[in-house]
Amino acid sequence: MSTTALTENTPLRIGPYTVQPPVVLAPMAGITNAPFRTLCREFSGGKGLFVSEMITTRALVERNEKTMQLIHFDESEKPRSIQLYGVDPATVGKAVRMIAEEDLADHIDLNFGCPVPKVTRKGGGSALPYKRPLLRAILREAVSGAGDLPVTMKMRKGIDDDHMTYLDAGRIAVEEGVTSIALHGRTAAQHYGGTADWDAIARLKEHVPEIPVLGNGDIWSASDALRMVASTGCDGVVVGRGCLGRPWLFADLVAAFEGRAEDIARPSLREVAEVMVRHATLLGEWIGDESRGVIDFRKHVAWYLKGFAVGSEMRKRLAITSSLAELRSGLDELDLDQPWPTGADGPRGRTSGNNRVVLPDGWLKDPYDCGAGVGEDAELDTSGG
């Protein structure tokens, strides 16, 4: 199948928006803030869809100061996409209506993929779709409150191999008016370990032909994205950990989907260092404090330097910098003429897996018995999917 056939014959539509090429930045807590989205969007030439980091519905409704900063979009971001996480239908409905009535975003994505124990033990995240009526109630409130705004959702295959939920959840999503679904081809028990099950993405696509299905999981390069679309028939891809320390991956993705597979970025360490400084600078401007911006940038250092010949002491030094001058000074001491290292395109970020999923007592007894519902403490400021 040619790249031209993949992109031109079946453009990805998210409500009124055409996403061409069909590439979406996955929401990642503490990562996909406005500065990182700016970098990715610049490399893509403005093509694709870039979703905010996850926003909890309760914090949004209460107008939490930090949350209100997180939903700030640059004027160049069109469409503006917010990912919401909520466990209570009424609160989700209030948050969605607030977004629609106050023109806070153009697109709303709902997170049902978080595998973090402190969320699943309360029935939230990737545990929630097991309770089919609760999932339906949340989706119904969201779609009803959104008005003309498209509502999409992101989920996992299920809790574990014995408790799959994605096909039922997909059918419920279609029935409740969800615009598209993104499936991470792992269970909650897998967290980020093992290999993503792309066959599940293909099965979901066959199960819900009425709406677009996007695939997520193990897209480390542009060629991976093309393989996923070709092998599963999905309508687009969602890229998460693969772009950590590599915002230029979106330039690669655009090139590949446009049939320019040879235009793959292989930046030297000098070019990577320039992006690192720009990233830290943007963070400082966004936060309003240079030092805090550089401190926030520290977690990105290891991802940017993956594969390059940089000694452990220098890596540690760069990871504790607290000013742009200090960051620039350290980077200038490196051998900046190093070419892009072999193997640096591979997996990055979290890789833990095979975890026992912590759930509320009796959660698995009946998928249709929601009991007292999910407690408010399930709605924590934690992302994942």
DRENDO-1510 file (C-alpha; in Angstrom, 1 decimal, always signed):
<recs>
REC; n; res; u; v; w
REC; 1; MET; +0.0; +0.0; +0.0 .
REC; 2; SER; +1.4; +3.3; -1.0 .
REC; 3; THR; +1.8; +6.3; +1.3 .
REC; 4; THR; -0.3; +8.3; -1.1 .
REC; 5; ALA; -3.1; +5.8; -0.7 .
REC; 6; LEU; -2.9; +6.0; +3.0 .
REC; 7; THR; -3.2; +9.7; +3.3 .
REC; 8; GLU; -5.2; +11.0; +0.4 .
REC; 9; ASN; -8.0; +8.5; +0.1 .
REC; 10; THR; -9.0; +8.4; +3.8 .
REC; 11; PRO; -8.3; +11.8; +5.5 .
REC; 12; LEU; -8.7; +11.8; +9.2 .
REC; 13; ARG; -11.7; +13.9; +10.3 .
REC; 14; ILE; -12.1; +14.9; +14.0 .
REC; 15; GLY; -15.5; +16.6; +13.8 .
REC; 16; PRO; -15.2; +19.6; +11.5 .
REC; 17; TYR; -11.4; +19.3; +11.4 .
REC; 18; THR; -9.3; +17.5; +8.9 .
REC; 19; VAL; -6.0; +16.2; +10.4 .
REC; 20; GLN; -3.6; +15.8; +7.6 .
REC; 21; PRO; -1.4; +13.9; +7.9 .
REC; 22; PRO; -3.3; +11.8; +10.5 .
REC; 23; VAL; -0.8; +12.3; +13.3 .
REC; 24; VAL; -1.8; +13.2; +16.9 .
REC; 25; LEU; +0.5; +14.0; +19.8 .
REC; 26; ALA; -0.5; +12.0; +22.8 .
REC; 27; PRO; -1.2; +13.8; +26.1 .
REC; 28; MET; +1.6; +13.2; +28.6 .
REC; 29; ALA; +1.5; +14.7; +32.1 .
REC; 30; GLY; +4.2; +17.3; +32.6 .
REC; 31; ILE; +5.4; +16.9; +29.0 .
REC; 32; THR; +2.8; +18.1; +26.5 .
REC; 33; ASN; +2.5; +21.6; +27.9 .
REC; 34; ALA; +2.3; +24.6; +25.6 .
REC; 35; PRO; +6.1; +24.9; +25.1 .
REC; 36; PHE; +6.5; +21.2; +24.0 .
REC; 37; ARG; +3.4; +21.5; +21.7 .
REC; 38; THR; +5.0; +24.6; +20.2 .
REC; 39; LEU; +8.2; +22.7; +19.4 .
REC; 40; CYS; +6.4; +19.7; +17.9 .
REC; 41; ARG; +4.1; +21.9; +15.9 .
REC; 42; GLU; +7.0; +24.0; +14.5 .
REC; 43; PHE; +8.8; +20.8; +13.3 .
REC; 44; SER; +5.6; +19.5; +11.7 .
REC; 45; GLY; +4.9; +22.8; +9.9 .
REC; 46; GLY; +1.7; +23.1; +11.8 .
REC; 47; LYS; +0.3; +19.8; +10.5 .
REC; 48; GLY; -1.2; +17.3; +12.8 .
REC; 49; LEU; -3.1; +17.5; +16.1 .
REC; 50; PHE; -1.4; +18.4; +19.4 .
REC; 51; VAL; -3.4; +17.6; +22.5 .
REC; 52; SER; -2.8; +19.3; +25.9 .
REC; 53; GLU; -1.6; +17.4; +28.9 .
REC; 54; MET; -4.4; +15.8; +30.9 .
REC; 55; ILE; -6.8; +18.1; +32.8 .
REC; 56; THR; -8.9; +16.8; +35.7 .
REC; 57; THR; -12.5; +17.8; +35.4 .
REC; 58; ARG; -12.9; +18.6; +39.1 .
REC; 59; ALA; -9.9; +20.9; +39.0 .
REC; 60; LEU; -11.2; +22.6; +35.9 .
REC; 61; VAL; -14.7; +23.2; +37.3 .
REC; 62; GLU; -13.1; +24.6; +40.5 .
REC; 63; ARG; -10.9; +26.8; +38.4 .
REC; 64; ASN; -7.7; +25.6; +40.0 .
REC; 65; GLU; -4.9; +28.1; +39.2 .
REC; 66; LYS; -2.4; +25.5; +37.9 .
REC; 67; THR; -5.1; +23.9; +35.8 .
REC; 68; MET; -6.2; +27.2; +34.2 .
REC; 69; GLN; -2.6; +27.8; +33.2 .
REC; 70; LEU; -2.4; +24.3; +31.6 .
REC; 71; ILE; -5.3; +25.0; +29.4 .
REC; 72; HIS; -3.6; +28.1; +27.9 .
REC; 73; PHE; -3.1; +27.8; +24.2 .
REC; 74; ASP; -0.8; +29.8; +21.9 .
REC; 75; GLU; -2.7; +31.8; +19.3 .
REC; 76; SER; -1.2; +29.6; +16.5 .
REC; 77; GLU; -2.7; +26.4; +18.0 .
REC; 78; LYS; -5.7; +25.5; +15.8 .
REC; 79; PRO; -7.6; +23.4; +16.7 .
REC; 80; ARG; -7.1; +23.8; +20.4 .
REC; 81; SER; -7.4; +20.3; +21.9 .
REC; 82; ILE; -7.9; +19.5; +25.6 .
REC; 83; GLN; -7.7; +16.1; +27.2 .
REC; 84; LEU; -10.0; +15.7; +30.2 .
REC; 85; TYR; -9.9; +13.0; +32.9 .
REC; 86; GLY; -13.0; +12.5; +35.0 .
REC; 87; VAL; -14.8; +9.8; +36.9 .
REC; 88; ASP; -18.1; +11.4; +37.8 .
REC; 89; PRO; -20.6; +12.0; +34.9 .
REC; 90; ALA; -22.0; +15.2; +36.4 .
REC; 91; THR; -18.6; +16.7; +36.9 .
REC; 92; VAL; -17.5; +15.7; +33.4 .
REC; 93; GLY; -20.6; +17.3; +32.1 .
REC; 94; LYS; -20.0; +20.6; +33.9 .
REC; 95; ALA; -16.3; +20.7; +32.7 .
REC; 96; VAL; -17.3; +20.1; +29.1 .
REC; 97; ARG; -20.0; +22.7; +29.2 .
REC; 98; MET; -17.6; +25.2; +30.7 .
REC; 99; ILE; -15.1; +24.5; +27.9 .
REC; 100; ALA; -17.9; +24.9; +25.2 .
REC; 101; GLU; -19.6; +28.0; +26.8 .
REC; 102; GLU; -16.3; +29.9; +27.5 .
REC; 103; ASP; -14.6; +28.9; +24.2 .
REC; 104; LEU; -11.7; +27.3; +26.0 .
REC; 105; ALA; -11.0; +24.7; +23.3 .
REC; 106; ASP; -12.1; +23.4; +19.9 .
REC; 107; HIS; -11.8; +19.6; +20.7 .
REC; 108; ILE; -12.2; +17.5; +23.8 .
REC; 109; ASP; -10.5; +14.1; +24.3 .
REC; 110; LEU; -11.4; +11.9; +27.3 .
REC; 111; ASN; -8.8; +9.7; +29.0 .
REC; 112; PHE; -9.7; +6.2; +30.0 .
REC; 113; GLY; -6.2; +4.8; +29.7 .
REC; 114; CYS; -4.3; +5.7; +32.8 .
REC; 115; PRO; -2.8; +2.5; +34.4 .
REC; 116; VAL; -1.3; +4.2; +37.5 .
REC; 117; PRO; -2.2; +2.2; +40.7 .
REC; 118; LYS; -3.3; +5.2; +42.7 .
REC; 119; VAL; -5.9; +5.8; +40.0 .
REC; 120; THR; -7.1; +2.3; +39.2 .
REC; 121; ARG; -7.4; +1.3; +42.9 .
REC; 122; LYS; -10.2; +3.9; +43.1 .
REC; 123; GLY; -11.9; +2.7; +39.9 .
REC; 124; GLY; -10.5; +5.4; +37.6 .
REC; 125; GLY; -8.4; +5.4; +34.5 .
REC; 126; SER; -8.1; +2.2; +32.6 .
REC; 127; ALA; -10.2; +0.4; +35.3 .
REC; 128; LEU; -13.3; +2.5; +34.5 .
REC; 129; PRO; -14.4; +1.1; +31.1 .
REC; 130; TYR; -15.0; -2.3; +32.9 .
REC; 131; LYS; -18.1; -0.7; +34.4 .
REC; 132; ARG; -20.0; -0.3; +31.2 .
REC; 133; PRO; -22.9; +1.8; +32.5 .
REC; 134; LEU; -20.6; +4.3; +34.1 .
REC; 135; LEU; -18.6; +4.7; +30.9 .
REC; 136; ARG; -21.8; +5.2; +29.0 .
REC; 137; ALA; -23.0; +7.9; +31.5 .
REC; 138; ILE; -19.7; +9.8; +31.3 .
REC; 139; LEU; -19.7; +9.8; +27.5 .
REC; 140; ARG; -23.3; +10.8; +27.3 .
REC; 141; GLU; -22.8; +13.8; +29.6 .
REC; 142; ALA; -19.7; +14.8; +27.7 .
REC; 143; VAL; -21.2; +14.6; +24.2 .
REC; 144; SER; -24.4; +16.4; +25.4 .
REC; 145; GLY; -22.4; +19.2; +27.1 .
REC; 146; ALA; -20.0; +19.7; +24.2 .
REC; 147; GLY; -22.5; +21.1; +21.8 .
REC; 148; ASP; -20.8; +21.4; +18.4 .
REC; 149; LEU; -17.3; +20.5; +19.8 .
REC; 150; PRO; -16.1; +17.0; +18.8 .
REC; 151; VAL; -15.5; +14.6; +21.7 .
REC; 152; THR; -13.0; +11.8; +21.3 .
REC; 153; MET; -11.7; +9.2; +23.7 .
REC; 154; LYS; -8.4; +7.3; +24.4 .
REC; 155; MET; -8.4; +3.9; +26.1 .
REC; 156; ARG; -6.5; +0.7; +26.6 .
REC; 157; LYS; -7.4; -2.9; +25.6 .
REC; 158; GLY; -8.7; -3.6; +29.1 .
REC; 159; ILE; -7.6; -4.4; +32.7 .
REC; 160; ASP; -5.7; -7.5; +31.8 .
REC; 161; ASP; -5.9; -10.4; +29.4 .
REC; 162; ASP; -8.9; -11.9; +31.2 .
REC; 163; HIS; -10.8; -8.6; +31.4 .
REC; 164; MET; -10.8; -7.0; +28.0 .
REC; 165; THR; -13.0; -3.9; +27.5 .
REC; 166; TYR; -12.1; -2.2; +24.3 .
REC; 167; LEU; -14.7; -3.7; +22.0 .
REC; 168; ASP; -17.6; -3.1; +24.3 .
REC; 169; ALA; -16.2; +0.4; +25.1 .
REC; 170; GLY; -15.9; +1.1; +21.4 .
REC; 171; ARG; -19.5; +0.2; +20.7 .
REC; 172; ILE; -20.7; +2.3; +23.6 .
REC; 173; ALA; -18.6; +5.2; +22.3 .
REC; 174; VAL; -20.3; +5.0; +18.8 .
REC; 175; GLU; -23.8; +4.8; +20.4 .
REC; 176; GLU; -23.1; +7.9; +22.5 .
REC; 177; GLY; -21.8; +10.0; +19.7 .
REC; 178; VAL; -18.1; +10.0; +20.3 .
REC; 179; THR; -16.2; +11.3; +17.2 .
REC; 180; SER; -13.2; +9.0; +17.2 .
REC; 181; ILE; -11.4; +6.5; +19.4 .
REC; 182; ALA; -7.7; +6.0; +20.1 .
REC; 183; LEU; -6.6; +2.6; +21.3 .
REC; 184; HIS; -3.3; +1.9; +23.1 .
REC; 185; GLY; -2.6; -1.7; +22.3 .
REC; 186; ARG; -1.8; -2.7; +25.9 .
REC; 187; THR; -3.7; -3.6; +29.0 .
REC; 188; ALA; -3.5; -1.8; +32.2 .
REC; 189; ALA; -1.5; -4.7; +33.6 .
REC; 190; GLN; +1.1; -4.2; +30.9 .
REC; 191; HIS; +1.6; -0.5; +31.8 .
REC; 192; TYR; +4.3; +0.3; +29.2 .
REC; 193; GLY; +6.0; -3.0; +29.0 .
REC; 194; GLY; +6.1; -5.7; +26.4 .
REC; 195; THR; +4.9; -5.2; +22.9 .
REC; 196; ALA; +1.8; -3.2; +21.9 .
REC; 197; ASP; -0.9; -5.4; +20.3 .
REC; 198; TRP; -1.5; -3.8; +16.9 .
REC; 199; ASP; -3.9; -6.7; +16.0 .
REC; 200; ALA; -6.3; -5.3; +18.7 .
REC; 201; ILE; -6.3; -2.0; +16.9 .
REC; 202; ALA; -7.3; -3.8; +13.7 .
REC; 203; ARG; -10.1; -5.6; +15.5 .
REC; 204; LEU; -11.4; -2.4; +16.9 .
REC; 205; LYS; -11.4; -0.8; +13.5 .
REC; 206; GLU; -13.5; -3.7; +12.2 .
REC; 207; HIS; -15.8; -3.5; +15.2 .
REC; 208; VAL; -16.6; +0.2; +14.9 .
REC; 209; PRO; -16.4; +1.1; +11.2 .
REC; 210; GLU; -18.7; +4.1; +11.8 .
REC; 211; ILE; -16.0; +6.3; +13.3 .
REC; 212; PRO; -12.2; +6.8; +12.9 .
REC; 213; VAL; -9.9; +4.6; +15.0 .
REC; 214; LEU; -6.4; +5.8; +15.9 .
REC; 215; GLY; -3.6; +3.4; +16.9 .
REC; 216; ASN; -1.2; +4.0; +19.8 .
REC; 217; GLY; +1.7; +2.0; +21.1 .
REC; 218; ASP; +5.3; +1.4; +19.9 .
REC; 219; ILE; +5.6; +4.1; +17.3 .
REC; 220; TRP; +9.3; +5.0; +17.7 .
REC; 221; SER; +9.8; +6.2; +14.1 .
REC; 222; ALA; +7.9; +7.4; +11.1 .
REC; 223; SER; +8.2; +4.0; +9.5 .
REC; 224; ASP; +6.5; +2.5; +12.5 .
REC; 225; ALA; +3.6; +4.8; +12.0 .
REC; 226; LEU; +3.2; +3.8; +8.3 .
REC; 227; ARG; +3.5; +0.2; +9.2 .
REC; 228; MET; +0.8; +0.5; +11.9 .
REC; 229; VAL; -1.7; +2.2; +9.4 .
REC; 230; ALA; -0.9; -0.3; +6.7 .
REC; 231; SER; -1.2; -3.4; +8.9 .
REC; 232; THR; -4.2; -2.4; +11.0 .
REC; 233; GLY; -6.3; -0.2; +8.7 .
REC; 234; CYS; -6.5; +2.4; +11.4 .
REC; 235; ASP; -7.3; +6.0; +10.4 .
REC; 236; GLY; -4.3; +7.7; +12.1 .
REC; 237; VAL; -1.7; +7.3; +14.8 .
REC; 238; VAL; -1.2; +8.7; +18.3 .
REC; 239; VAL; +2.5; +9.3; +19.2 .
REC; 240; GLY; +3.6; +9.4; +22.9 .
REC; 241; ARG; +6.9; +8.2; +24.3 .
REC; 242; GLY; +8.5; +8.1; +20.8 .
REC; 243; CYS; +8.8; +11.9; +20.7 .
REC; 244; LEU; +10.3; +12.3; +24.2 .
REC; 245; GLY; +13.5; +14.3; +23.5 .
REC; 246; ARG; +12.7; +14.2; +19.8 .
REC; 247; PRO; +10.1; +16.8; +18.8 .
REC; 248; TRP; +11.5; +16.6; +15.3 .
REC; 249; LEU; +9.8; +13.2; +15.0 .
REC; 250; PHE; +6.8; +15.2; +13.8 .
REC; 251; ALA; +8.7; +16.5; +10.9 .
REC; 252; ASP; +9.6; +12.8; +10.1 .
REC; 253; LEU; +6.0; +11.8; +10.4 .
REC; 254; VAL; +4.8; +14.5; +8.0 .
REC; 255; ALA; +7.5; +13.6; +5.5 .
REC; 256; ALA; +6.7; +9.9; +5.6 .
REC; 257; PHE; +2.9; +10.3; +5.2 .
REC; 258; GLU; +3.5; +12.8; +2.4 .
REC; 259; GLY; +5.7; +10.2; +0.6 .
REC; 260; ARG; +9.0; +11.8; +1.4 .
REC; 261; ALA; +10.4; +9.0; +3.5 .
REC; 262; GLU; +14.0; +10.1; +2.6 .
REC; 263; ASP; +13.5; +13.4; +4.5 .
REC; 264; ILE; +14.1; +11.8; +7.9 .
REC; 265; ALA; +15.8; +14.0; +10.5 .
REC; 266; ARG; +19.2; +12.9; +11.7 .
REC; 267; PRO; +20.3; +15.9; +13.8 .
REC; 268; SER; +23.8; +16.3; +15.0 .
REC; 269; LEU; +24.4; +16.9; +18.7 .
REC; 270; ARG; +24.9; +20.6; +17.9 .
REC; 271; GLU; +21.4; +20.8; +16.4 .
REC; 272; VAL; +20.0; +18.8; +19.3 .
REC; 273; ALA; +21.6; +21.2; +21.8 .
REC; 274; GLU; +20.0; +24.1; +20.0 .
REC; 275; VAL; +16.6; +22.5; +20.4 .
REC; 276; MET; +17.3; +21.8; +24.1 .
REC; 277; VAL; +18.1; +25.5; +24.8 .
REC; 278; ARG; +15.0; +26.6; +22.9 .
REC; 279; HIS; +12.8; +24.1; +24.8 .
REC; 280; ALA; +14.1; +25.4; +28.2 .
REC; 281; THR; +13.7; +29.0; +27.0 .
REC; 282; LEU; +10.1; +28.4; +26.0 .
REC; 283; LEU; +9.4; +26.7; +29.4 .
REC; 284; GLY; +10.8; +29.7; +31.2 .
REC; 285; GLU; +8.7; +32.1; +29.2 .
REC; 286; TRP; +5.6; +30.0; +29.8 .
REC; 287; ILE; +6.1; +29.7; +33.5 .
REC; 288; GLY; +7.3; +33.3; +33.8 .
REC; 289; ASP; +10.6; +32.4; +35.5 .
REC; 290; GLU; +13.8; +31.4; +33.7 .
REC; 291; SER; +15.1; +29.3; +36.6 .
REC; 292; ARG; +11.8; +27.4; +37.1 .
REC; 293; GLY; +11.7; +26.8; +33.3 .
REC; 294; VAL; +15.2; +25.3; +33.3 .
REC; 295; ILE; +14.4; +23.2; +36.3 .
REC; 296; ASP; +11.2; +21.9; +34.6 .
REC; 297; PHE; +13.4; +21.1; +31.6 .
REC; 298; ARG; +15.7; +18.8; +33.6 .
REC; 299; LYS; +13.6; +15.7; +33.0 .
REC; 300; HIS; +14.0; +16.0; +29.3 .
REC; 301; VAL; +17.8; +16.0; +29.3 .
REC; 302; ALA; +18.3; +12.3; +29.3 .
REC; 303; TRP; +15.8; +11.8; +26.5 .
REC; 304; TYR; +17.5; +14.4; +24.3 .
REC; 305; LEU; +21.0; +13.0; +24.9 .
REC; 306; LYS; +20.0; +9.3; +24.4 .
REC; 307; GLY; +22.7; +7.5; +22.4 .
REC; 308; PHE; +25.2; +10.4; +22.2 .
REC; 309; ALA; +28.6; +10.0; +23.7 .
REC; 310; VAL; +28.1; +12.1; +26.8 .
REC; 311; GLY; +29.8; +11.0; +30.1 .
REC; 312; SER; +27.7; +10.2; +33.2 .
REC; 313; GLU; +29.1; +13.2; +35.1 .
REC; 314; MET; +28.2; +15.6; +32.4 .
REC; 315; ARG; +24.8; +14.1; +32.1 .
REC; 316; LYS; +24.3; +14.6; +35.9 .
REC; 317; ARG; +25.6; +18.1; +35.7 .
REC; 318; LEU; +23.2; +19.0; +32.8 .
REC; 319; ALA; +20.3; +17.5; +34.7 .
REC; 320; ILE; +20.8; +19.8; +37.7 .
REC; 321; THR; +21.2; +23.1; +35.8 .
REC; 322; SER; +19.0; +26.0; +37.0 .
REC; 323; SER; +19.7; +28.8; +34.4 .
REC; 324; LEU; +19.9; +29.0; +30.6 .
REC; 325; ALA; +23.5; +30.2; +30.9 .
REC; 326; GLU; +24.5; +27.2; +32.9 .
REC; 327; LEU; +22.7; +24.9; +30.4 .
REC; 328; ARG; +24.4; +26.5; +27.4 .
REC; 329; SER; +27.8; +26.4; +29.1 .
REC; 330; GLY; +27.5; +22.7; +29.8 .
REC; 331; LEU; +26.3; +21.9; +26.3 .
REC; 332; ASP; +29.1; +23.9; +24.8 .
REC; 333; GLU; +31.6; +21.6; +26.5 .
REC; 334; LEU; +30.3; +18.6; +24.6 .
REC; 335; ASP; +31.6; +17.2; +21.3 .
REC; 336; LEU; +28.8; +18.9; +19.4 .
REC; 337; ASP; +29.9; +17.6; +16.0 .
REC; 338; GLN; +28.7; +14.1; +16.9 .
REC; 339; PRO; +26.2; +12.7; +14.3 .
REC; 340; TRP; +22.9; +11.3; +15.1 .
REC; 341; PRO; +23.7; +8.0; +16.9 .
REC; 342; THR; +22.7; +4.6; +15.6 .
REC; 343; GLY; +19.9; +3.1; +17.6 .
REC; 344; ALA; +18.7; +6.4; +19.1 .
REC; 345; ASP; +15.3; +6.0; +17.3 .
REC; 346; GLY; +14.3; +3.1; +19.6 .
REC; 347; PRO; +12.2; +2.9; +22.7 .
REC; 348; ARG; +12.4; +5.6; +25.3 .
REC; 349; GLY; +10.5; +6.6; +28.4 .
REC; 350; ARG; +8.8; +4.2; +30.8 .
REC; 351; THR; +9.0; +0.5; +30.0 .
REC; 352; SER; +7.7; -1.2; +33.1 .
REC; 353; GLY; +5.2; -4.0; +32.6 .
REC; 354; ASN; +3.4; -7.1; +33.9 .
REC; 355; ASN; +2.0; -5.3; +36.9 .
REC; 356; ARG; -0.9; -6.5; +39.0 .
REC; 357; VAL; -3.7; -4.0; +38.6 .
REC; 358; VAL; -4.9; -2.6; +41.9 .
REC; 359; LEU; -8.7; -2.3; +41.9 .
REC; 360; PRO; -11.5; -1.5; +44.4 .
REC; 361; ASP; -12.8; -4.5; +46.3 .
REC; 362; GLY; -15.2; -6.5; +44.3 .
REC; 363; TRP; -14.7; -4.4; +41.1 .
REC; 364; LEU; -14.5; -7.4; +38.8 .
REC; 365; LYS; -17.6; -9.2; +40.2 .
REC; 366; ASP; -20.1; -7.5; +37.8 .
REC; 367; PRO; -19.2; -5.1; +34.9 .
REC; 368; TYR; -22.8; -3.7; +35.1 .
REC; 369; ASP; -23.0; -3.1; +38.8 .
REC; 370; CYS; -21.5; +0.3; +39.5 .
REC; 371; GLY; -22.5; +0.3; +43.2 .
REC; 372; ALA; -21.8; +3.7; +44.7 .
REC; 373; GLY; -19.7; +4.7; +41.7 .
REC; 374; VAL; -16.2; +5.9; +41.8 .
REC; 375; GLY; -14.9; +8.1; +44.6 .
REC; 376; GLU; -13.7; +11.7; +44.0 .
REC; 377; ASP; -10.2; +10.6; +45.1 .
REC; 378; ALA; -9.9; +8.6; +41.9 .
REC; 379; GLU; -9.6; +11.9; +40.1 .
REC; 380; LEU; -5.9; +12.6; +40.7 .
REC; 381; ASP; -3.6; +14.8; +38.7 .
REC; 382; THR; -2.0; +11.8; +37.0 .
REC; 383; SER; -1.8; +11.0; +33.3 .
REC; 384; GLY; -1.0; +8.0; +31.2 .
REC; 385; GLY; -2.5; +5.8; +28.6 .
</recs>
